[in-house]
Amino acid sequence: MKRWIRTMTALLWTAAVSCTANACQGPASPADAPSAPDKTQTAGDGKLDEILANMVDATRQLKTCQTRLSYVFIQDPELLAARTLRTGTLYYYTDGSGQSRLRIQFVDIKQDDFEPEKQREEYLFDGVWLTRIDFKLKQIDQYQQAPTDKPIDVFDLISHNFPLVGFSGVEKLRQDFDISLQKEASDPNEPVCLLLAVKKDSKFHEQYKKIDFWIDPISFLPKRLLAHSTQGDRYDIAFSDVQINKKLEKSVFTVETPADFCKNIEPLKEPSGTKGK
């Protein structure tokens, strides 16, 4: 469960920030794009604050988003080097008052050097329930994330599982990460690479070693995210064909499933000390 929730929140964060661009250039395929170079420089307060401030300004414009996505999961590159590429579509909606909806629909899968094959998989979040639907296994998994009468925003869900770079202050980030910028490229149009190395006492130290993401130098919006887990896995995500603040029907966030699908439901756990009260 933890792995796919981490995967989903990584997708949510990257999409939510990068989808705020009215015209977002399609990034290079994450399967082919190189990792961040090792040469880095420590980010000065002014430069880093400027980057994060511009990212925050962009996210405030987001109401709806529809985008194509490519997601590469590389399992332990030094040992297994098993590579899985999934492609699909992401849909996001918020009413501006904390109510939001999210759907990620994967339509195919490519394992290592084999040919792609159709394989439908759905991820949904409605403010209360986090749902995964696997059409191949005929399995529905639902995990309650908030009380029914107190739904949470997508960003609240993300913050429990993934660092909200661009949404929190620099000082908060530095509590968990050593932050640096890749040395500036000779071409001013090249993306800026922001590198986050997880500190030993970070709340994320059991999940991640480091997180790299590439930011457009003009819009200051992420184009690609590469997360390195403590298990040796890599999550590489990129977006294209972004549509911003276009009308999305409510039916987009409802997925019909056959009656013979198995269902696993895990209600919200009660806080310790509340039972019997």
C-alpha positions as CSV (number, residue, x, y, z in Angstrom):
1,M,0.0,0.0,0.0
2,K,2.7,2.5,1.0
3,R,4.4,2.2,-2.4
4,W,1.4,3.0,-4.5
5,I,0.3,5.8,-2.2
6,R,3.8,7.3,-2.5
7,T,3.6,6.9,-6.3
8,M,0.2,8.6,-6.4
9,T,1.2,11.5,-4.3
10,A,4.4,12.1,-6.4
11,L,2.1,12.2,-9.5
12,L,-0.3,14.6,-7.7
13,W,2.4,17.0,-6.6
14,T,4.1,17.3,-9.9
15,A,0.9,17.6,-11.9
16,A,-0.6,20.2,-9.6
17,V,2.4,22.5,-9.9
18,S,3.2,22.0,-13.5
19,C,-0.4,22.2,-14.7
20,T,-0.7,25.8,-13.7
21,A,1.1,26.9,-16.8
22,N,-1.2,28.2,-19.5
23,A,1.2,27.0,-22.1
24,C,3.5,24.2,-20.8
25,Q,6.1,22.7,-23.0
26,G,6.1,18.9,-23.2
27,P,9.1,17.5,-21.3
28,A,11.5,14.9,-22.6
29,S,10.4,11.3,-22.1
30,P,11.5,10.4,-18.5
31,A,12.7,7.0,-19.8
32,D,15.2,8.7,-22.1
33,A,16.0,11.9,-20.2
34,P,19.3,12.0,-18.3
35,S,19.5,12.2,-14.5
36,A,20.6,15.5,-12.9
37,P,24.4,16.1,-13.2
38,D,26.4,15.7,-10.0
39,K,27.9,19.2,-10.2
40,T,25.9,21.4,-8.0
41,Q,26.1,24.7,-6.1
42,T,24.5,25.6,-2.8
43,A,21.4,27.7,-3.4
44,G,21.6,31.2,-2.0
45,D,18.5,32.4,-0.1
46,G,17.6,35.0,-2.6
47,K,17.7,32.8,-5.6
48,L,15.9,29.9,-4.0
49,D,13.2,32.1,-2.5
50,E,12.6,33.7,-5.9
51,I,12.1,30.2,-7.5
52,L,9.8,29.0,-4.8
53,A,7.8,32.2,-4.7
54,N,7.2,32.1,-8.5
55,M,6.0,28.5,-8.2
56,V,3.5,29.4,-5.4
57,D,2.1,32.3,-7.5
58,A,1.5,29.9,-10.4
59,T,-0.4,27.3,-8.4
60,R,-2.9,29.8,-7.2
61,Q,-4.4,30.0,-10.7
62,L,-5.2,26.3,-10.9
63,K,-8.9,25.3,-10.9
64,T,-8.9,22.3,-13.3
65,C,-6.3,20.3,-15.1
66,Q,-6.2,17.6,-17.7
67,T,-2.9,16.3,-18.9
68,R,-1.2,13.3,-20.5
69,L,1.4,11.7,-18.3
70,S,4.3,9.3,-18.6
71,Y,5.4,7.5,-15.5
72,V,8.5,5.3,-15.3
73,F,9.1,3.1,-12.2
74,I,12.7,1.7,-12.0
75,Q,13.0,-1.0,-9.4
76,D,16.4,-1.1,-7.8
77,P,18.6,0.0,-10.8
78,E,21.8,-1.5,-9.3
79,L,20.3,-4.9,-8.7
80,L,17.2,-5.7,-10.8
81,A,17.0,-2.7,-13.1
82,A,13.4,-3.6,-13.8
83,R,11.8,-0.8,-15.7
84,T,8.0,-0.2,-16.1
85,L,6.6,2.6,-18.2
86,R,2.9,3.6,-17.8
87,T,1.1,6.2,-19.8
88,G,-2.3,7.7,-19.3
89,T,-4.3,10.9,-18.4
90,L,-4.6,12.9,-15.2
91,Y,-7.7,14.9,-14.2
92,Y,-7.8,17.4,-11.4
93,Y,-10.5,19.8,-10.0
94,T,-10.8,22.2,-7.1
95,D,-13.6,24.5,-6.2
96,G,-11.2,26.9,-4.4
97,S,-12.6,26.3,-1.0
98,G,-10.6,23.1,-0.1
99,Q,-12.9,20.7,-2.0
100,S,-10.9,18.8,-4.7
101,R,-11.0,15.7,-6.9
102,L,-8.3,13.7,-8.6
103,R,-8.3,10.9,-11.1
104,I,-5.3,9.2,-12.7
105,Q,-6.1,6.8,-15.5
106,F,-3.3,4.5,-16.9
107,V,-4.2,2.8,-20.1
108,D,-1.1,0.8,-21.1
109,I,2.1,-0.6,-19.7
110,K,5.6,-1.4,-21.0
111,Q,7.9,-3.8,-19.2
112,D,11.6,-3.4,-19.9
113,D,12.2,-4.0,-23.6
114,F,8.9,-5.8,-24.3
115,E,6.2,-4.3,-26.5
116,P,3.6,-2.1,-24.7
117,E,0.3,-3.8,-23.9
118,K,-3.1,-2.4,-22.9
119,Q,-3.6,-2.5,-19.1
120,R,-6.1,-0.2,-17.4
121,E,-5.5,1.0,-13.9
122,E,-7.3,3.8,-12.1
123,Y,-6.4,6.0,-9.1
124,L,-9.0,8.3,-7.5
125,F,-9.2,10.7,-4.6
126,D,-12.5,12.4,-3.6
127,G,-11.4,14.1,-0.4
128,V,-12.2,11.1,1.8
129,W,-11.3,7.9,0.0
130,L,-8.2,7.0,-1.9
131,T,-9.1,4.3,-4.4
132,R,-7.1,2.1,-6.7
133,I,-8.8,0.0,-9.4
134,D,-6.9,-2.7,-11.1
135,F,-8.9,-4.0,-14.1
136,K,-6.4,-6.8,-14.9
137,L,-6.7,-8.3,-11.4
138,K,-10.3,-7.3,-11.0
139,Q,-9.5,-5.7,-7.7
140,I,-10.6,-2.5,-5.9
141,D,-8.7,-1.1,-3.0
142,Q,-10.1,1.8,-0.9
143,Y,-8.3,3.5,1.9
144,Q,-10.1,6.2,3.9
145,Q,-7.9,9.3,4.5
146,A,-10.3,11.6,6.3
147,P,-13.7,11.6,8.1
148,T,-16.7,11.6,5.8
149,D,-17.9,15.0,7.2
150,K,-14.4,16.5,7.1
151,P,-12.9,15.9,3.6
152,I,-9.4,17.1,2.9
153,D,-7.8,18.7,-0.1
154,V,-5.5,16.8,-2.5
155,F,-2.6,18.9,-1.2
156,D,-3.3,17.9,2.4
157,L,-3.1,14.2,1.3
158,I,0.2,14.9,-0.5
159,S,1.8,16.6,2.4
160,H,1.6,13.5,4.5
161,N,3.6,11.4,2.0
162,F,5.6,13.8,-0.1
163,P,7.5,17.1,0.4
164,L,5.4,20.1,-1.0
165,V,8.3,21.9,-2.7
166,G,7.0,25.4,-3.7
167,F,4.1,25.3,-1.2
168,S,6.2,25.6,2.0
169,G,8.8,28.1,3.0
170,V,12.5,27.6,2.4
171,E,13.2,27.2,6.1
172,K,10.7,24.4,6.4
173,L,12.4,22.6,3.4
174,R,15.8,23.1,4.9
175,Q,14.7,21.3,8.0
176,D,14.3,18.1,5.9
177,F,16.7,18.7,3.0
178,D,20.0,20.0,1.9
179,I,19.0,22.1,-1.1
180,S,21.2,23.0,-4.0
181,L,20.9,24.1,-7.6
182,Q,22.6,22.6,-10.6
183,K,25.2,25.0,-11.9
184,E,23.6,27.3,-14.5
185,A,23.8,26.1,-18.0
186,S,25.3,28.2,-20.8
187,D,21.9,28.3,-22.5
188,P,19.5,30.5,-20.4
189,N,16.5,28.5,-21.9
190,E,17.7,25.3,-20.4
191,P,15.6,24.1,-17.4
192,V,16.8,24.8,-13.9
193,C,17.5,21.7,-11.8
194,L,16.7,21.9,-8.1
195,L,18.2,19.1,-6.0
196,L,17.0,18.0,-2.6
197,A,19.1,15.6,-0.5
198,V,17.2,14.2,2.4
199,K,18.8,14.9,5.9
200,K,19.3,12.0,8.3
201,D,16.8,13.5,10.8
202,S,14.3,14.4,8.1
203,K,10.7,13.1,8.4
204,F,11.2,11.8,4.9
205,H,14.4,9.9,5.6
206,E,12.7,6.5,5.6
207,Q,11.1,7.1,2.2
208,Y,13.6,9.0,0.1
209,K,17.3,9.6,-0.4
210,K,16.9,12.6,-2.8
211,I,14.5,14.3,-5.1
212,D,15.4,16.1,-8.3
213,F,13.2,18.2,-10.4
214,W,13.6,20.3,-13.5
215,I,12.0,23.8,-13.7
216,D,11.2,25.9,-16.7
217,P,13.4,29.1,-16.4
218,I,10.7,31.3,-17.6
219,S,7.5,29.9,-16.0
220,F,9.3,28.5,-13.0
221,L,7.1,25.4,-13.3
222,P,8.4,21.8,-13.0
223,K,8.8,19.8,-16.2
224,R,10.0,16.6,-14.7
225,L,10.4,14.9,-11.3
226,L,12.8,12.1,-10.3
227,A,12.5,10.7,-6.8
228,H,15.0,8.2,-5.4
229,S,13.6,6.0,-2.7
230,T,15.5,4.4,0.2
231,Q,14.7,1.0,-1.2
232,G,16.7,1.8,-4.3
233,D,13.7,2.5,-6.5
234,R,13.2,5.5,-8.8
235,Y,10.0,7.3,-9.7
236,D,10.3,9.4,-12.9
237,I,7.3,11.5,-14.0
238,A,6.7,13.8,-17.0
239,F,3.7,15.6,-18.4
240,S,2.5,16.8,-21.9
241,D,-0.7,18.1,-23.7
242,V,-1.7,20.2,-20.6
243,Q,-5.1,21.8,-20.6
244,I,-5.7,24.4,-17.8
245,N,-9.0,25.6,-16.3
246,K,-11.1,23.9,-18.9
247,K,-14.6,22.6,-17.9
248,L,-14.5,19.1,-16.5
249,E,-17.8,17.1,-16.0
250,K,-18.3,15.6,-12.6
251,S,-18.7,12.2,-14.3
252,V,-15.0,12.3,-15.1
253,F,-14.3,11.5,-11.5
254,T,-16.6,8.4,-11.4
255,V,-15.4,5.0,-12.6
256,E,-17.9,2.2,-13.1
257,T,-16.6,-1.3,-12.3
258,P,-18.1,-4.7,-13.0
259,A,-20.0,-6.4,-10.1
260,D,-17.5,-9.4,-10.0
261,F,-14.5,-7.2,-8.9
262,C,-13.1,-8.0,-5.5
263,K,-13.2,-5.1,-3.0
264,N,-10.9,-4.3,-0.1
265,I,-12.0,-1.5,2.1
266,E,-9.9,0.0,5.0
267,P,-11.8,2.6,7.1
268,L,-10.0,5.5,8.8
269,K,-8.2,4.3,11.9
270,E,-9.4,5.8,15.1
271,P,-6.7,7.9,17.0
272,S,-5.3,6.0,20.0
273,G,-7.2,6.7,23.2
274,T,-10.6,7.4,21.5
275,K,-12.1,3.9,21.5
276,G,-15.0,3.5,23.9
277,K,-15.5,7.3,24.3
